[in-house]
């Protein structure tokens, strides 16, 4: 039996996101300087963003969200009037992620006095790329992959590529667990995550532009025609807003992490862990 616990040497994880959603804070734009000052030691980078407008691009509309990045541009806190996101392209240990999430949350609470929570979530995106001679079926259950049609092949209409999205939702009361498999060649991140994740792309390009002669490096590499994105999302929605302390929010996030982590280790096949467990 292949070892499924612990940190995988060849982990396929490309993106991790934790989010807390709350009742709107209308005064937030005026509090951004103080919040940034509090977390600046960990997240000195800064972007102002407008929904639907690429981060870093000049525009005449007032910003409605703000991004704070670490020095390597691999961790970012995105703060909006009704949400706080901590996302990473170099996630390794949940404890370290939670520590930074708590720091950002405490900086926000210090300024606003408390948060009326509407939802909390933890989400992981893994890029599954089979090795030469392998297929996705060696890594993921057939039920998650696009359905094959032998009838089309027999009729001489074999598709050039099998594309599709599979989604399974489990209601665990009160939280929900969503497991999705995105089989779309060229996709770099699930569509609904493109806006917050774009912060990393802009930051990488900005770093490269300040060093003439350096090749461009993207934060994400698109999925190949043989690969897929495994998207696991544990979310706790609240029917009514509830004032929660920082400790209560972090405790709930820890539980959602455990749910999502269990799902990942239960879904992927034995062969996948034999490959991902090897040092590269």
NUKEKE-237864 format. One record per atom (N, C-alpha, C, O): x, y, z; residue in three letters. Coordinates in steps of 0.1 Angstrom, whole numbers, plus 5000, padded with zeros to 4 digits. Layout:
# residues N
X Y Z ala
...
//
This chain:
# residues 280
5009 4988 5000 unk
5000 5000 5000 unk
5009 5012 5000 unk
5018 5014 5009 unk
5007 5021 4990 unk
5015 5033 4989 unk
5011 5043 5001 unk
4999 5044 5004 unk
5021 5050 5006 unk
5019 5060 5017 unk
5011 5072 5011 unk
5016 5078 5001 unk
5000 5075 5018 unk
4992 5086 5013 unk
4993 5098 5023 unk
4987 5109 5019 unk
4999 5097 5034 unk
4999 5108 5044 unk
5012 5116 5042 unk
5021 5113 5035 unk
5011 5128 5048 unk
5023 5137 5048 unk
5024 5145 5035 unk
5016 5144 5026 unk
5035 5152 5034 unk
5038 5160 5022 unk
5044 5152 5011 unk
5054 5144 5014 unk
5038 5152 5000 unk
5043 5144 4988 unk
5055 5151 4982 unk
5054 5163 4979 unk
5065 5144 4979 unk
5077 5150 4973 unk
5074 5156 4959 unk
5079 5166 4955 unk
5065 5149 4952 unk
5061 5154 4938 unk
5047 5158 4938 unk
5040 5155 4928 unk
5043 5165 4948 unk
5029 5169 4949 unk
5024 5177 4937 unk
5031 5186 4932 unk
5012 5174 4932 unk
5007 5181 4920 unk
5000 5194 4923 unk
4995 5201 4914 unk
5000 5198 4936 unk
4993 5210 4940 unk
4999 5223 4933 unk
5011 5225 4934 unk
4990 5231 4927 unk
4995 5243 4921 unk
4989 5256 4927 unk
4994 5267 4925 unk
4978 5254 4935 unk
4972 5266 4940 unk
4963 5262 4952 unk
4956 5252 4952 unk
4964 5270 4963 unk
4956 5268 4975 unk
4950 5282 4978 unk
4956 5292 4977 unk
4937 5281 4983 unk
4930 5293 4986 unk
4921 5291 4999 unk
4914 5281 5000 unk
4922 5300 5008 unk
4913 5300 5019 unk
4906 5314 5019 unk
4911 5324 5015 unk
4893 5313 5022 unk
4885 5325 5022 unk
4875 5326 5034 unk
4870 5316 5038 unk
4873 5339 5038 unk
4863 5341 5048 unk
4855 5353 5042 unk
4860 5363 5038 unk
4841 5351 5042 unk
4832 5361 5036 unk
4824 5367 5048 unk
4821 5360 5057 unk
4821 5380 5047 unk
4815 5386 5058 unk
4806 5398 5052 unk
4806 5401 5041 unk
4798 5403 5061 unk
4789 5414 5058 unk
4798 5426 5053 unk
4808 5428 5059 unk
4793 5433 5043 unk
4802 5444 5037 unk
4807 5454 5048 unk
4799 5458 5057 unk
4819 5459 5046 unk
4825 5469 5054 unk
4827 5481 5045 unk
4836 5482 5038 unk
4818 5491 5046 unk
4818 5502 5036 unk
4829 5511 5039 unk
4833 5519 5030 unk
4835 5511 5051 unk
4846 5520 5054 unk
4859 5514 5050 unk
4870 5521 5052 unk
4860 5502 5045 unk
4872 5495 5043 unk
4883 5503 5035 unk
4895 5503 5039 unk
4879 5510 5024 unk
4890 5517 5016 unk
4899 5526 5025 unk
4911 5528 5022 unk
4892 5532 5035 unk
4900 5542 5043 unk
4909 5534 5053 unk
4918 5540 5059 unk
4907 5521 5055 unk
4914 5514 5065 unk
4926 5506 5059 unk
4934 5501 5066 unk
4927 5506 5046 unk
4937 5498 5039 unk
4951 5502 5043 unk
4959 5492 5046 unk
4955 5514 5044 unk
4969 5518 5048 unk
4973 5512 5062 unk
4984 5507 5063 unk
4963 5512 5071 unk
4967 5507 5085 unk
4968 5492 5084 unk
4976 5486 5091 unk
4959 5485 5077 unk
4959 5471 5076 unk
4973 5466 5069 unk
4979 5457 5074 unk
4976 5473 5058 unk
4989 5470 5052 unk
5001 5472 5061 unk
5010 5464 5061 unk
5001 5482 5068 unk
5012 5485 5077 unk
5013 5474 5087 unk
5025 5470 5091 unk
5003 5468 5092 unk
5003 5457 5102 unk
5009 5444 5096 unk
5016 5437 5103 unk
5006 5441 5083 unk
5011 5429 5077 unk
5022 5431 5068 unk
5027 5421 5061 unk
5028 5443 5067 unk
5038 5446 5057 unk
5051 5438 5058 unk
5057 5436 5048 unk
5054 5434 5070 unk
5066 5426 5072 unk
5065 5412 5065 unk
5075 5408 5059 unk
5053 5407 5064 unk
5051 5394 5057 unk
5047 5396 5043 unk
5050 5388 5034 unk
5039 5406 5040 unk
5033 5408 5027 unk
5035 5423 5023 unk
5026 5431 5024 unk
5047 5426 5018 unk
5050 5440 5015 unk
5045 5445 5002 unk
5043 5457 5000 unk
5043 5436 4992 unk
5038 5439 4979 unk
5024 5444 4979 unk
5016 5441 4989 unk
5020 5452 4970 unk
5006 5458 4970 unk
5001 5461 4956 unk
5008 5466 4947 unk
4988 5457 4954 unk
4981 5460 4942 unk
4967 5466 4946 unk
4961 5461 4956 unk
4962 5475 4938 unk
4948 5479 4939 unk
4941 5474 4927 unk
4946 5474 4916 unk
4929 5468 4929 unk
4922 5462 4918 unk
4907 5467 4917 unk
4901 5471 4927 unk
4902 5466 4905 unk
4888 5469 4902 unk
4882 5456 4896 unk
4888 5451 4886 unk
4871 5451 4900 unk
4865 5439 4895 unk
4864 5441 4880 unk
4858 5450 4875 unk
4869 5431 4872 unk
4868 5431 4858 unk
4879 5438 4851 unk
4879 5438 4838 unk
4888 5445 4858 unk
4899 5452 4853 unk
4912 5445 4857 unk
4914 5442 4869 unk
4921 5443 4848 unk
4934 5436 4851 unk
4942 5443 4862 unk
4943 5455 4861 unk
4947 5436 4872 unk
4954 5443 4883 unk
4966 5450 4877 unk
4973 5445 4868 unk
4969 5462 4882 unk
4981 5470 4878 unk
4978 5479 4866 unk
4987 5487 4863 unk
4967 5477 4860 unk
4964 5486 4848 unk
4957 5499 4853 unk
4948 5499 4861 unk
4961 5510 4847 unk
4956 5523 4851 unk
4941 5524 4846 unk
4937 5519 4836 unk
4933 5529 4855 unk
4918 5530 4852 unk
4913 5542 4861 unk
4919 5546 4871 unk
4901 5546 4857 unk
4895 5558 4865 unk
4885 5554 4875 unk
4879 5562 4882 unk
4883 5541 4877 unk
4873 5536 4887 unk
4880 5534 4901 unk
4891 5529 4901 unk
4873 5537 4911 unk
4878 5534 4925 unk
4880 5519 4927 unk
4872 5511 4923 unk
4891 5516 4933 unk
4894 5501 4936 unk
4884 5496 4946 unk
4879 5502 4955 unk
4880 5483 4944 unk
4871 5476 4953 unk
4877 5464 4959 unk
4871 5457 4967 unk
4890 5461 4956 unk
4898 5451 4963 unk
4912 5454 4963 unk
4917 5462 4954 unk
4920 5448 4972 unk
4934 5452 4974 unk
4942 5439 4976 unk
4937 5430 4984 unk
4953 5438 4970 unk
4961 5425 4971 unk
4975 5429 4978 unk
4981 5438 4974 unk
4979 5421 4988 unk
4991 5422 4995 unk
5000 5410 4992 unk
4995 5399 4995 unk
5012 5411 4987 unk
5020 5399 4983 unk
5033 5398 4991 unk
5038 5408 4995 unk
5037 5386 4992 unk
5050 5384 4998 unk
5061 5387 4988 unk
5059 5390 4977 unk
5074 5387 4993 unk
5085 5391 4984 unk
5088 5382 4972 unk
5093 5387 4962 unk
5084 5370 4973 unk
5085 5360 4962 unk
5073 5360 4952 unk
5073 5353 4942 unk
5063 5367 4956 unk
5050 5367 4948 unk
5045 5353 4947 unk
5040 5350 4936 unk
5045 5346 4958 unk
5039 5332 4958 unk
5028 5331 4968 unk
5021 5321 4969 unk
5026 5342 4976 unk
5015 5343 4986 unk
5009 5356 4984 unk
5016 5366 4983 unk
4996 5357 4985 unk
4988 5369 4983 unk
4976 5369 4992 unk
4968 5359 4992 unk
4974 5380 4999 unk
4961 5382 5006 unk
4953 5392 4998 unk
4958 5403 4995 unk
4941 5388 4994 unk
4932 5397 4986 unk
4921 5401 4995 unk
4913 5392 5000 unk
4919 5414 4997 unk
4909 5419 5006 unk
4899 5427 4999 unk
4902 5437 4991 unk
4886 5424 5000 unk
4875 5431 4994 unk
4866 5436 5005 unk
4867 5433 5017 unk
4856 5443 5001 unk
4846 5449 5010 unk
4839 5438 5018 unk
4834 5441 5029 unk
4838 5426 5012 unk
4830 5415 5019 unk
4837 5402 5019 unk
4831 5392 5022 unk
4851 5402 5018 unk
4858 5389 5018 unk
4873 5392 5020 unk
4878 5402 5017 unk
4879 5382 5026 unk
4894 5381 5027 unk
4898 5368 5022 unk
4894 5357 5026 unk
4908 5368 5012 unk
4913 5356 5006 unk
4928 5355 5009 unk
4935 5365 5008 unk
4933 5343 5013 unk
4947 5341 5013 unk
4950 5330 5003 unk
4944 5319 5004 unk
4958 5332 4993 unk
4961 5323 4983 unk
4976 5321 4981 unk
4984 5330 4984 unk
4979 5309 4975 unk
4993 5306 4974 unk
4996 5297 4962 unk
4988 5289 4958 unk
5007 5299 4955 unk
5012 5290 4945 unk
5024 5282 4950 unk
5030 5274 4943 unk
5027 5283 4963 unk
5038 5276 4969 unk
5035 5270 4982 unk
5043 5268 4991 unk
5022 5266 4984 unk
5016 5261 4996 unk
5024 5247 4999 unk
5025 5239 4990 unk
5027 5246 5012 unk
5034 5233 5016 unk
5028 5227 5028 unk
5024 5215 5028 unk
5026 5235 5039 unk
5021 5230 5051 unk
5009 5239 5055 unk
5010 5251 5055 unk
4998 5233 5059 unk
4986 5241 5063 unk
4989 5249 5075 unk
4984 5261 5076 unk
4997 5244 5085 unk
5000 5252 5097 unk
5006 5266 5093 unk
5003 5276 5099 unk
5015 5266 5084 unk
5022 5279 5080 unk
5011 5288 5073 unk
5011 5300 5075 unk
5003 5281 5064 unk
4992 5289 5057 unk
4983 5295 5068 unk
4979 5307 5066 unk
4979 5287 5077 unk
4969 5292 5088 unk
4975 5303 5096 unk
4968 5313 5099 unk
4988 5303 5098 unk
4995 5313 5106 unk
4994 5327 5099 unk
4991 5337 5105 unk
4997 5326 5086 unk
4996 5339 5078 unk
4981 5343 5076 unk
4979 5355 5077 unk
4972 5334 5075 unk
4958 5337 5074 unk
4954 5344 5087 unk
4946 5354 5086 unk
4958 5339 5098 unk
4954 5345 5111 unk
4960 5359 5112 unk
4953 5368 5117 unk
4972 5361 5107 unk
4978 5374 5108 unk
4970 5384 5100 unk
4968 5396 5104 unk
4966 5380 5088 unk
4958 5389 5079 unk
4945 5392 5086 unk
4940 5403 5085 unk
4939 5382 5091 unk
4925 5383 5097 unk
4926 5392 5109 unk
4917 5401 5111 unk
4936 5391 5118 unk
4938 5399 5130 unk
4940 5414 5126 unk
4935 5422 5133 unk
4947 5416 5115 unk
4950 5430 5111 unk
4937 5436 5106 unk
4934 5448 5109 unk
4928 5429 5100 unk
4915 5434 5095 unk
4906 5436 5108 unk
4900 5447 5109 unk
4905 5426 5116 unk
4896 5428 5128 unk
4901 5439 5137 unk
4892 5446 5143 unk
4913 5441 5138 unk
4919 5452 5146 unk
4913 5466 5142 unk
4911 5475 5150 unk
4911 5467 5129 unk
4906 5480 5123 unk
4891 5481 5123 unk
4886 5492 5125 unk
4884 5470 5121 unk
4869 5471 5119 unk
4862 5467 5132 unk
4850 5469 5133 unk
4869 5460 5141 unk
4862 5457 5154 unk
4855 5444 5155 unk
4851 5440 5166 unk
4853 5437 5144 unk
4847 5424 5144 unk
4841 5421 5130 unk
4839 5431 5122 unk
4839 5409 5127 unk
4833 5404 5114 unk
4821 5396 5116 unk
4820 5387 5124 unk
4811 5399 5108 unk
4798 5392 5107 unk
4799 5382 5096 unk
4798 5386 5084 unk
4802 5369 5099 unk
4806 5360 5089 unk
4794 5354 5081 unk
4783 5351 5086 unk
4796 5352 5068 unk
4786 5346 5059 unk
4791 5333 5053 unk
4783 5325 5048 unk
4804 5330 5054 unk
4809 5318 5048 unk
4824 5317 5050 unk
4831 5327 5051 unk
4829 5304 5051 unk
4843 5302 5052 unk
4847 5290 5042 unk
4839 5281 5041 unk
4858 5291 5036 unk
4861 5280 5026 unk
4876 5277 5025 unk
4885 5286 5028 unk
4879 5265 5021 unk
4893 5261 5018 unk
4893 5253 5005 unk
4885 5244 5003 unk
4902 5257 4996 unk
4901 5251 4982 unk
4915 5248 4978 unk
4925 5255 4980 unk
4917 5236 4971 unk
4930 5232 4966 unk
4928 5228 4951 unk
4918 5222 4947 unk
4938 5232 4943 unk
4938 5229 4928 unk
4951 5221 4925 unk
4961 5226 4927 unk
4949 5209 4920 unk
4961 5201 4916 unk
4961 5199 4901 unk
4950 5197 4895 unk
4973 5200 4895 unk
4974 5197 4881 unk
4979 5183 4879 unk
4990 5180 4882 unk
4971 5174 4873 unk
4974 5160 4871 unk
4979 5159 4857 unk
4971 5160 4848 unk
4992 5155 4856 unk
4998 5153 4842 unk
5004 5139 4842 unk
5014 5137 4848 unk
4997 5130 4834 unk
5003 5116 4833 unk
5017 5116 4827 unk
5020 5125 4819 unk
5025 5107 4831 unk
5038 5105 4825 unk
5036 5098 4812 unk
5025 5094 4808 unk
5047 5097 4804 unk
5047 5091 4791 unk
5042 5077 4792 unk
5046 5069 4800 unk
5032 5073 4783 unk
5027 5060 4783 unk
5015 5058 4793 unk
5010 5047 4794 unk
5012 5068 4800 unk
5001 5068 4810 unk
4989 5076 4805 unk
4990 5084 4796 unk
4978 5074 4812 unk
4966 5082 4810 unk
4960 5087 4823 unk
4964 5083 4834 unk
4951 5096 4822 unk
4944 5101 4834 unk
4938 5090 4842 unk
4936 5091 4855 unk
4933 5080 4836 unk
4927 5069 4842 unk
4936 5061 4852 unk
4932 5054 4861 unk
4949 5063 4850 unk
4959 5058 4860 unk
4959 5066 4873 unk
4965 5061 4883 unk
4954 5078 4872 unk
4955 5087 4884 unk
4942 5090 4891 unk
4941 5091 4903 unk
4931 5090 4883 unk
4918 5094 4888 unk
4908 5084 4884 unk
4909 5077 4874 unk
4897 5083 4892 unk
4886 5073 4889 unk
4880 5076 4875 unk
4879 5088 4872 unk
4875 5066 4868 unk
4869 5068 4855 unk
4857 5077 4856 unk
4854 5085 4847 unk
4850 5077 4868 unk
4838 5085 4869 unk
4841 5100 4868 unk
4831 5108 4866 unk
4853 5104 4871 unk
4856 5118 4871 unk
4861 5122 4857 unk
4862 5134 4854 unk
4863 5113 4848 unk
4868 5116 4834 unk
4857 5117 4824 unk
4847 5111 4826 unk
4860 5125 4813 unk
4850 5125 4802 unk
4846 5112 4797 unk
4854 5103 4795 unk
4833 5110 4795 unk
4828 5097 4790 unk
4833 5093 4776 unk
4832 5102 4767 unk
4838 5081 4775 unk
4842 5077 4761 unk
4830 5071 4754 unk
4822 5065 4760 unk
4830 5072 4741 unk
4820 5066 4733 unk
4826 5057 4722 unk
4831 5062 4712 unk
4825 5044 4725 unk
4830 5035 4715 unk
4822 5035 4702 unk
4827 5032 4691 unk
4809 5039 4703 unk
4801 5040 4691 unk
4807 5050 4681 unk
4806 5048 4669 unk
4812 5062 4686 unk
4817 5072 4677 unk
4830 5067 4670 unk
4832 5069 4658 unk
4838 5059 4678 unk
4850 5054 4672 unk
4846 5044 4661 unk
4852 5044 4650 unk
4837 5035 4664 unk
4833 5025 4654 unk
4827 5031 4641 unk
4828 5026 4630 unk
4821 5043 4643 unk
4815 5050 4632 unk
4825 5059 4624 unk
4821 5066 4615 unk
4837 5058 4628 unk
4848 5066 4622 unk
4847 5080 4626 unk
4853 5089 4619 unk
4841 5084 4637 unk
4840 5097 4642 unk
4848 5099 4655 unk
4843 5106 4664 unk
4859 5093 4657 unk
4867 5094 4669 unk
4870 5108 4672 unk
4876 5115 4664 unk
4867 5113 4684 unk
4870 5127 4688 unk
4885 5129 4689 unk
4893 5120 4693 unk
4890 5141 4685 unk
4904 5145 4686 unk
4908 5146 4701 unk
4920 5143 4704 unk
4899 5150 4709 unk
4902 5152 4724 unk
4890 5150 4732 unk
4879 5153 4728 unk
4891 5144 4744 unk
4880 5142 4753 unk
4881 5154 4763 unk
4889 5154 4772 unk
4871 5163 4762 unk
4871 5174 4771 unk
4858 5174 4780 unk
4848 5168 4775 unk
4859 5180 4791 unk
4847 5180 4800 unk
4849 5184 4814 unk
4861 5185 4818 unk
4839 5185 4822 unk
4840 5189 4836 unk
4831 5179 4844 unk
4819 5178 4841 unk
4836 5173 4854 unk
4828 5164 4863 unk
4827 5171 4876 unk
4837 5176 4881 unk
4816 5171 4882 unk
4814 5177 4895 unk
4806 5168 4904 unk
4795 5163 4901 unk
4811 5166 4916 unk
4803 5159 4926 unk
4803 5167 4939 unk
4813 5173 4943 unk
4791 5169 4945 unk
4789 5177 4956 unk
4784 5168 4968 unk
4774 5161 4966 unk
4790 5169 4979 unk
4786 5162 4991 unk
4781 5173 5002 unk
4788 5182 5005 unk
4769 5171 5006 unk
4764 5180 5017 unk
4767 5173 5030 unk
4761 5163 5034 unk
4777 5178 5038 unk
4781 5172 5050 unk
4775 5178 5062 unk
4777 5174 5074 unk
4766 5188 5060 unk
4758 5195 5071 unk
4767 5199 5083 unk
4769 5191 5092 unk
4771 5211 5083 unk
4766 5222 5075 unk
4774 5226 5063 unk
4770 5233 5054 unk
4787 5220 5062 unk
4795 5224 5051 unk
4792 5215 5038 unk
4786 5205 5039 unk
4798 5220 5027 unk
4796 5213 5014 unk
4810 5210 5009 unk
4820 5217 5011 unk
4812 5198 5003 unk
4824 5194 4997 unk
4822 5193 4982 unk
4813 5184 4978 unk
4829 5201 4974 unk
4827 5200 4959 unk
4840 5194 4954 unk
4851 5199 4957 unk
4839 5184 4946 unk
4851 5178 4939 unk
4849 5179 4924 unk
4839 5173 4919 unk
4857 5186 4917 unk
4856 5188 4903 unk
4869 5184 4896 unk
4880 5185 4901 unk
4867 5179 4883 unk
4878 5175 4875 unk
4876 5183 4862 unk
4866 5181 4854 unk
4885 5192 4859 unk
4885 5201 4847 unk
4894 5195 4837 unk
4906 5195 4838 unk
4888 5189 4826 unk
4895 5183 4815 unk
4894 5193 4803 unk
4887 5190 4794 unk
4902 5203 4804 unk
4902 5213 4793 unk
4916 5218 4790 unk
4923 5225 4797 unk
4921 5214 4778 unk
4934 5217 4774 unk
4936 5232 4774 unk
4928 5239 4769 unk
4948 5236 4779 unk
4951 5250 4780 unk
4946 5258 4792 unk
4950 5269 4794 unk
4937 5251 4800 unk
4932 5258 4812 unk
4944 5259 4822 unk
4951 5250 4825 unk
4945 5271 4828 unk
4956 5273 4838 unk
4951 5273 4852 unk
4958 5271 4862 unk
4938 5276 4854 unk
4932 5277 4867 unk
4916 5276 4865 unk
4912 5281 4855 unk
4908 5271 4874 unk
4894 5271 4872 unk
4889 5285 4870 unk
4894 5295 4876 unk
4879 5286 4861 unk
4874 5299 4856 unk
4871 5309 4867 unk
4874 5321 4866 unk
4864 5304 4878 unk
4859 5313 4888 unk
4871 5318 4897 unk
4869 5327 4906 unk
4883 5312 4896 unk
4894 5317 4904 unk
4904 5325 4896 unk
4914 5330 4901 unk
4900 5328 4883 unk
4910 5335 4874 unk
4913 5349 4880 unk
4924 5354 4879 unk
4903 5356 4885 unk
4905 5370 4889 unk
4915 5371 4901 unk
4924 5378 4900 unk
4913 5364 4912 unk
4923 5365 4923 unk
4936 5359 4919 unk
4947 5364 4923 unk
4936 5348 4911 unk
4949 5342 4907 unk
4957 5350 4898 unk
4969 5349 4897 unk
4950 5359 4890 unk
4957 5368 4881 unk
4967 5377 4888 unk
4977 5381 4882 unk
4965 5379 4901 unk
4975 5387 4909 unk
4989 5381 4907 unk
4999 5389 4906 unk
4990 5368 4908 unk
5003 5362 4907 unk
5010 5364 4893 unk
5022 5366 4892 unk
5001 5363 4882 unk
5007 5365 4869 unk
5012 5379 4867 unk
5023 5381 4861 unk
5004 5389 4872 unk
5008 5403 4871 unk
5021 5405 4879 unk
5030 5412 4874 unk
5022 5399 4891 unk
5034 5401 4899 unk
5046 5395 4892 unk
5057 5401 4893 unk
5045 5383 4887 unk
5056 5377 4880 unk
5061 5385 4868 unk
5073 5387 4866 unk
5051 5390 4860 unk
5055 5399 4849 unk
5062 5412 4853 unk
5071 5416 4846 unk
5057 5417 4864 unk
5062 5430 4869 unk
5077 5428 4873 unk
5085 5436 4871 unk
5080 5416 4880 unk
5093 5414 4884 unk
5102 5412 4872 unk
5114 5417 4872 unk
5098 5405 4862 unk
5106 5402 4850 unk
5109 5415 4843 unk
5120 5417 4837 unk
5099 5424 4842 unk
5101 5436 4834 unk
5111 5446 4840 unk
5116 5454 4833 unk
5114 5444 4853 unk
5124 5453 4860 unk
5138 5447 4858 unk
5148 5454 4862 unk
5139 5435 4852 unk
5152 5429 4849 unk
5154 5426 4834 unk
5151 5415 4830 unk
5158 5436 4826 unk
5160 5434 4812 unk
5168 5422 4808 unk
5178 5419 4815 unk
5163 5414 4798 unk
5171 5402 4794 unk
5166 5390 4800 unk
5170 5379 4796 unk
5158 5391 4811 unk
5153 5379 4818 unk
5141 5373 4810 unk
5133 5381 4806 unk
5141 5360 4809 unk
5129 5354 4802 unk
5117 5355 4810 unk
5117 5356 4822 unk
5105 5356 4803 unk
5092 5357 4810 unk
5089 5344 4817 unk
5091 5333 4811 unk
5084 5344 4829 unk
5080 5332 4837 unk
5066 5334 4841 unk
5063 5344 4848 unk
5057 5325 4837 unk
5043 5326 4842 unk
5042 5319 4855 unk
5049 5309 4859 unk
5032 5323 4863 unk
5030 5317 4876 unk
5023 5304 4875 unk
5025 5295 4883 unk
5016 5302 4864 unk
5009 5289 4861 unk
5012 5284 4847 unk
5014 5292 4838 unk
5013 5271 4846 unk
5016 5264 4833 unk
5003 5257 4829 unk
4997 5249 4837 unk
4997 5261 4817 unk
4984 5255 4813 unk
4985 5240 4813 unk
4995 5233 4811 unk
4973 5234 4814 unk
4972 5219 4814 unk
4974 5214 4799 unk
4970 5221 4790 unk
4981 5203 4798 unk
4984 5197 4785 unk
4971 5190 4780 unk
4961 5189 4787 unk
4972 5185 4768 unk
4960 5178 4762 unk
4958 5165 4769 unk
4948 5159 4767 unk
4968 5160 4777 unk
4966 5147 4784 unk
4963 5149 4799 unk
4960 5139 4806 unk
4963 5162 4804 unk
4962 5164 4818 unk
4948 5169 4822 unk
4939 5170 4814 unk
4947 5172 4835 unk
4934 5178 4840 unk
4937 5185 4853 unk
4948 5183 4859 unk
4928 5194 4857 unk
4928 5200 4870 unk
4919 5193 4880 unk
4907 5192 4877 unk
4924 5189 4891 unk
4916 5184 4902 unk
4913 5195 4912 unk
4922 5200 4918 unk
4900 5198 4914 unk
4896 5210 4921 unk
4888 5206 4933 unk
4877 5201 4931 unk
4893 5207 4945 unk
4886 5202 4957 unk
4883 5215 4966 unk
4892 5222 4970 unk
4870 5216 4969 unk
4866 5229 4976 unk
4857 5225 4987 unk
4846 5219 4986 unk
4861 5228 5000 unk
4853 5226 5012 unk
4848 5239 5016 unk
4856 5248 5019 unk
4835 5241 5017 unk
4829 5254 5020 unk
4818 5253 5030 unk
4810 5244 5030 unk
4818 5263 5040 unk
4808 5263 5050 unk
4800 5276 5048 unk
4804 5287 5053 unk
4788 5275 5042 unk
4779 5287 5040 unk
4771 5289 5053 unk
4767 5280 5060 unk
4767 5302 5055 unk
4759 5304 5067 unk
4746 5311 5062 unk
4746 5321 5055 unk
4735 5306 5066 unk
4722 5311 5062 unk
4719 5325 5068 unk
4713 5333 5062 unk
4725 5327 5080 unk
4724 5340 5087 unk
4738 5344 5091 unk
4746 5336 5095 unk
4741 5357 5090 unk
4754 5362 5095 unk
4756 5359 5110 unk
4747 5360 5117 unk
4769 5356 5113 unk
4772 5354 5127 unk
4785 5360 5131 unk
4795 5358 5124 unk
4786 5367 5142 unk
4798 5373 5146 unk
4807 5363 5152 unk
4804 5357 5163 unk
4818 5360 5146 unk
4828 5350 5150 unk
4841 5356 5154 unk
4845 5366 5147 unk
4848 5350 5163 unk
4861 5355 5167 unk
4871 5350 5157 unk
4868 5341 5149 unk
4883 5355 5158 unk
4894 5350 5149 unk
4897 5335 5152 unk
4899 5328 5143 unk
4897 5332 5165 unk
4899 5318 5169 unk
4889 5309 5163 unk
4892 5298 5158 unk
4876 5313 5163 unk
4865 5305 5158 unk
4866 5303 5143 unk
4864 5292 5138 unk
4870 5314 5136 unk
4871 5313 5121 unk
4883 5304 5118 unk
4881 5295 5109 unk
4894 5305 5125 unk
4906 5297 5122 unk
4903 5282 5125 unk
4908 5273 5118 unk
4896 5279 5135 unk
4892 5266 5139 unk
4884 5259 5128 unk
4885 5248 5125 unk
4874 5267 5123 unk
4866 5262 5112 unk
4873 5260 5100 unk
4871 5250 5093 unk
4883 5269 5097 unk
4891 5267 5085 unk
4900 5255 5086 unk
4901 5247 5076 unk
4905 5252 5097 unk
4912 5240 5100 unk
4904 5227 5097 unk
4909 5218 5091 unk
4891 5227 5101 unk
4883 5216 5098 unk
4880 5214 5084 unk
4879 5203 5079 unk
4878 5225 5076 unk
4876 5225 5062 unk
4888 5220 5055 unk
4887 5212 5045 unk
4900 5224 5059 unk
4912 5219 5054 unk
4913 5203 5055 unk
4916 5196 5046 unk
4909 5198 5067 unk
4910 5184 5069 unk
4900 5177 5060 unk
4904 5166 5055 unk
4889 5182 5058 unk
4879 5176 5049 unk
4884 5176 5034 unk
4883 5165 5028 unk
4890 5187 5030 unk
4895 5188 5016 unk
4907 5179 5014 unk
4908 5172 5004 unk
4915 5178 5024 unk
4927 5170 5024 unk
4924 5155 5023 unk
4930 5147 5016 unk
4914 5151 5031 unk
4909 5137 5031 unk
4904 5134 5018 unk
4906 5123 5013 unk
4896 5143 5012 unk
4890 5140 4999 unk
4901 5138 4988 unk
4899 5129 4980 unk
4911 5146 4988 unk
4922 5144 4978 unk
4929 5131 4980 unk
4931 5124 4970 unk
4931 5127 4992 unk
4938 5114 4994 unk
4930 5102 4992 unk
4934 5091 4990 unk
4916 5104 4992 unk
4907 5093 4990 unk
4904 5092 4975 unk
4901 5081 4970 unk
4904 5103 4968 unk
4900 5103 4954 unk
4911 5097 4944 unk
4908 5089 4936 unk
4923 5102 4946 unk
4934 5098 4937 unk
4937 5083 4938 unk
4936 5078 4949 unk
4941 5077 4927 unk
4944 5063 4927 unk
4957 5059 4934 unk
4966 5068 4936 unk
4959 5047 4936 unk
4972 5042 4942 unk
4984 5045 4934 unk
4994 5050 4939 unk
4982 5044 4921 unk
4994 5047 4912 unk
4998 5062 4913 unk
5010 5065 4912 unk
4988 5071 4914 unk
4991 5085 4915 unk
5000 5088 4927 unk
5010 5095 4926 unk
4997 5081 4939 unk
5006 5084 4950 unk
5020 5077 4949 unk
5029 5082 4955 unk
5020 5067 4941 unk
5034 5061 4939 unk
5042 5070 4931 unk
5054 5070 4932 unk
5036 5078 4922 unk
5043 5087 4914 unk
5046 5100 4921 unk
5057 5105 4922 unk
5036 5106 4928 unk
5037 5118 4935 unk
5046 5117 4947 unk
5052 5127 4952 unk
5047 5105 4952 unk
5055 5103 4964 unk
5070 5102 4962 unk
5078 5102 4971 unk
5074 5102 4949 unk
5088 5101 4945 unk
5094 5114 4944 unk
5088 5124 4939 unk
5106 5116 4949 unk
5114 5128 4947 unk
5117 5130 4933 unk
5120 5121 4926 unk
5116 5143 4928 unk
5119 5146 4914 unk
5131 5157 4914 unk
5135 5161 4903 unk
//
